[in-house]
Amino acid sequence: MNLKFFLTFFFTFLYSSSCGIESNTDLFEETKVKIILGKKQENVLDIGLDFSIPKDWKIYWIYPGDSGLPPELKLLNYDDQISLTPSWPFPEEEFDKDIRLTSRIYKNNTLIPYKLIFKEKISKLNKLEFQLDYQVCKDICIPVSSKLLLQIPETNYYSKENMQKIRNFNKKVPIPSSSLISQTEVFKVDKNKIILKVKNLNLSQLKDNDIKVILYNDNFPTLRTLKVKAIEKKLEVILLSEEEIFLNKQKSKVFLKLDDKYIVSKVYVKDYKNNYNIYNKKVYFILITAFFAGFVLNFMPCVLPVLGIKVNNLLKQSETRNKNIVKLSSFYVCLGIISTFLVFSLTAILMRLVGVNLGWGMQFQSPIFIIFLIFLLLLFSVIAFDLIKVNFLQKYMKITFLESQVLKNNIFISNFFTGILSTLLATPCTAPLVGTAISFALSQSYFLSIIIFLLMGIGKSMPYVIFIIKPSILWYLPRPGAWTKYIKAFIGLLLIFSLVWLSSLLIKHYTNFKGSDYLLNNKGGYWEEFNKDKLFNYTNNNSKVFIDVTAEWCLNCKLNKKLVLDSQEVLDLFDKNNIKLIRADWTFPDQEIFEFLQKYNKYGIPFNIYFSDNYPEGYIFGEILNKSQLIKILSK
């Protein structure tokens, strides 16, 4: 009994968080290496490969440069049952002028974090046997092979000291950035020289020595940083190789260190001589896309209630048979639409200047905006239906032009703010083409951003431009009669529906309420809530995963769900193919979801992506889901 008590006490003490679990320490030429255990949570372990490297010695990064090999860690006794994934901290770069070699290395005390995931739960105390192969170098490189044994506890485990050390090096691991992709241009300017340009960076108080850049491509010779030049918000880096660079269609990885911030993205290296015309063609395509994106917004379900207000105004104007009233009315709607898009562009620029990224429709995450929208919709509904008059304003307006042309018959107010309201209500709708235009607008130069938003405004205004050019089209409408009362009643119902919808959003904001069907599907099964660690585990275990990014204020999301995702055929296919279902609710601000969208250069929802063996990087669906296309992709 005493022996049992002693062993229990011993192991309890050994595995306590105050005494971090470590493997045996391997020693070679004063270089020490061991494995530390930071956390065990069910079948997931956070471990670190901990090196203590003597002065003037070094080990290598995953992309070592002209010589050397990175450390390679294998688990021997669970070979087919685990996923062992390293996270590589940003390295130092060295260039030996005598032998003209570039190396990316680690020195002194360094740690490489690993995520170890068992496919099955660990049911008992395990001794893990690791094989480590690495090169340690001084004047020459020496290959080292060692065995490291790590005992893990039976229960969940956490070491504050070890986890802190792992986190410290995890902070130095470059994280993907979709915004960096859109802000980065890389050109080959000579046979062995590349220029990398990044804009819209926060470089205040940073010196050139605080900025490090590594560019890697499987088929390129090793590139070293020759010169770093940071001016205001722009970064320019010259990279040089000892051999000629031959371009290919493969994306290159750009690793960027900005003081204590570490970023990675994938970009194409372009030939500077041939790129000018290609870039211009891309811009022209985006500008045309922006125009048609704005036009498509007129037919989204979000704007139907406001379209009803305009229809009501058109019916009134058709009674007058006055071309000037029709032209002015349509002109003021266009003015309201274009003005709102201009405000959008200026707001986006201001936010980018202060380092804040925006998404299309994010304002619906603010209860203040929803209150403002309810007030605006209510006010201009009663104006449009002549429930109140604004003629009393004429008593205080002594300008003849305004009295006769603007305020008369409420033309300016009802139509100008109808344009504003229809644009505001369109923002939760990411229609086809809209996502492309918005992503480009929020990531390019300020001038291009303004042009893209203005073209979207012009595109959305096009139906009303027709009435400016040809107002007599309205004369083809039937004469007013009893039927107009029914039309107005129907429009009124649409407006009431909009007010109820906005009010429900407001209630959900203040109660932080999710609909009961948010995670429930029609088969009684459940979607899982979005979590990037959960997604990482699924994809690393080769699970099939379908992700739906949605929100209560996104009407297109609800249509996708009703017509496609909740259809029995699709649900049966999800179940048959054992596809993990994850739903990300963006009704309220969520930085993790926004960063996930930005990773794929998306700034609005709905967003649907599917991961499988055939699509390891993810297959991205269009904003409006097509059931036949979805079934085809899921069946592969």
Residue, then its C-alpha position, 0 to 999 in steps of 0.5 A: m500500500n505504501l509503495k502504491f501511495f509513493l508511486t502515485f505521489f511520484f508521478t503526480f509530482l512528475y507530471s505537474s505543471s510546475c515541472g515541465i515534461e522533457s525528453n532525454t537531452d542529446l549532446f553533440e559538439e556542445t549542441k544540445v537538443k531535447i523535446i519539451l511537452g507544452k500541452k496534451q489535450e485529448n489526442v493533440l499535443d503541443i511540443g517543441l524541438d528545443f536546441s541550445i546551440p554554442k557560439d559560432w554554430k548554427i542549424y538550418w531553416i526549412y528552406p536552408g539556402d545554398s547549403g545545409l539541411p533542416p532538422e527532420l523529426k519523425l515519430l517511430n512507434y506511431d508512424d501511421q497513426i499521427s500527424l506531426t506538423p512543424s511551425w518554422p520561426f523566421p530565420e536569420e540570413e547569412f551571406d558568405k562573401d568568400i564562397r558566395l553562399t547564402s544560408r537561412i539559419y538559427k543560432n543560440n537557443t532556438l525552438i521549433p514548435y510542433k503540433l502532434i495529432f493522434k488519429e485515435k485518443i491516447s488511452k494510457l501512458n505512452k512513451l514516444e520514440f522520435q528520430l531526429d536528423y539535422q545538420v549542425c555547422k561551423d566551418i563545415c556541416i556535420p550530420v547528426s542523428s539521434k533518438l529522443l524519448l518522451q513520456i506523455p501522461e495518461t491524463n490531459y496536461y499543461s506546463k505553463e513554463n513549456m507552453q510559454k516557451i513554445r508560444n514565444f517561438n510561435k510568435k515568430v512563425p510567419i502567418p498567411s496574409s491575403s492583404l499582403i498578396s494584393q499589396t505586393e508586386v514582384f518583378k524580375v528586372d535583370k537575369n539575376k535580380i528581383i524587385l519586391k514592392v509592398k504598399n499600404l504597410n505601417l512602417s512608422q518608426l521602423k528602421d531598414n534593419d527591422i525589416k527582413v524579406i525572404l523570397y523562395n521558389d522551388n525552381f529559383p536559385t537562392l535569393r539574398t536581400l541586397k537592399v531594403k528601402a522603406i518610404e512612408k507606407k511603401l517597401e521596396v526590396i532588391l533581391l539578388s542571386e548568384e545564378e540566372i533566374f528563369l521564371n515559371k508559373q509557380k507561385s513564390k513564397v514571400f516571408l516578411k518580418l516587420d519588427d515583431k510582425y511575421i507574415v507570409s504570402k504566395v505571389y507570382v514573379k512577373d517579367y517587368k518588361n512584359n508586365y505593363n500591358i498585362y496589368n492594364k488589361k487586368v485593371y480594365f477587366i476589373l473596371i468593367t466588372a465593377f460597373f456590371a457588379g453595381f448593375v446586378l445589385n439592383f436585382m438582389p433581394c436586399v433592395l426589393p423593399v426600396l425598389g418598391i418605394k421607387v416603383n411607387n414614385l414612378l406610378k405617381q410620375s406616370e400620372t403627371r405625364n411631366k417629363n421634367i419631373v421624371k428626369l429630375s426624379s431619376f437624376y436625384v436617385c442616381l445622385g443618391i446612389i453615386s454619392t453613397f458609393l463615393v462615401f463608401s470609397l472615402t470611408a474605406i480609404l480613411m480606415r486603411l490609412v489608420g490600419v483598419n481593414l473593412g469588409w462588404g456588409m460589416q456595418f450590419q454588425s453594428p446596432i447603431f447602423i441598424i437603428f439608423l437604417i430603421f429610422l431612415l427606412l421608416l422616414f422615407s416610407v411615409i414620405a414616399f406614400d404621402l403620409i407626411k409632407v415636407n412642403f413646410l420646409q419651403k417657408y424657410m427656403k427662399i431660393t427660387f431654384l430650390e423652391s421650384q425644382v428641388l422641394k416641389n412634390n418632395i422630388f429631391i428628398s424622396n428620390f435622393f434618399t431612396g438612392i441612398l437607402s437602396t445602396l445601404l440595403a444592398t451592402p449585405c448582398t455579395a452578388p456575382l461580380v461584386g466580390t471581385a470588384i470589392s476585393f480589388a477596390l479594398s486592396q489597390s491604390y486609393f485612386l483606383s479604389i475611388i474609380i471602382f466604387l464610382l463605377m459600381g455606383i454608375g452601374k447601379s444607377m443605370p436603370y434610372v439613367i434610362f428614365i433620364i434619357k427616355p422619360s416617356i417610357l412611363w407613359y406606356l404604363p396603364r392608366p392609374g386605377a384600382w390596380t395601383k392601390y393593390i400595388k401600393a399595398f404590396i409595396g407597403l408589405l415589403l417595407i413592413f417586412s424590411l422593418v420587421w427584419l431590421s428590428s429582429l436583427l437589432i434584437k439579436h444584437y442586444t441579446n447576442f442571439k443565434g437562431s435555433d436553426y443556425l447549427l441544425n440541419n434538416k436531417g437532425g444533424y448539426w453543423e459545427e461552429f467555426n474554429k481555425d484549430k478545428l479546421f486545421n486538425y480536420t484538414n491535416n487528418n485528410s478529412k473532407v470539410f465544407i465551410d459555410v460563412t454566413a450571417e443573420w443579415c445576409l439574405n443571399c446566405k439564407l437563400n443559399k441555405k434554403l435552396v441548396l444547403d438544406s435540400q435533402e439531396v445535398l444533405d444526403l451527399f454530405d452524410k454519404n461522403n462523411i463530410k464535416l460541416i462547419r458554419a461560421d456565423w459573422t452576424f457579430p464582429d469576429q476577427e477570426i472569421f474575418e481573417f479567414l475570409q481575408k486569407y482567400n482575398k474575400y471581403g464579403i459573404p456568403f462564402n463557401i469553401y470545400f476541402s478534400d484530397n482533390y482540393p487540399e487548398g480548398y475549392i471556392f464556390g460562387e456567392i450564389l450557390n448552384k446545386s448541380q455544381l455543388i453536387k458535382i464537386l462534392s461527389k469527386 
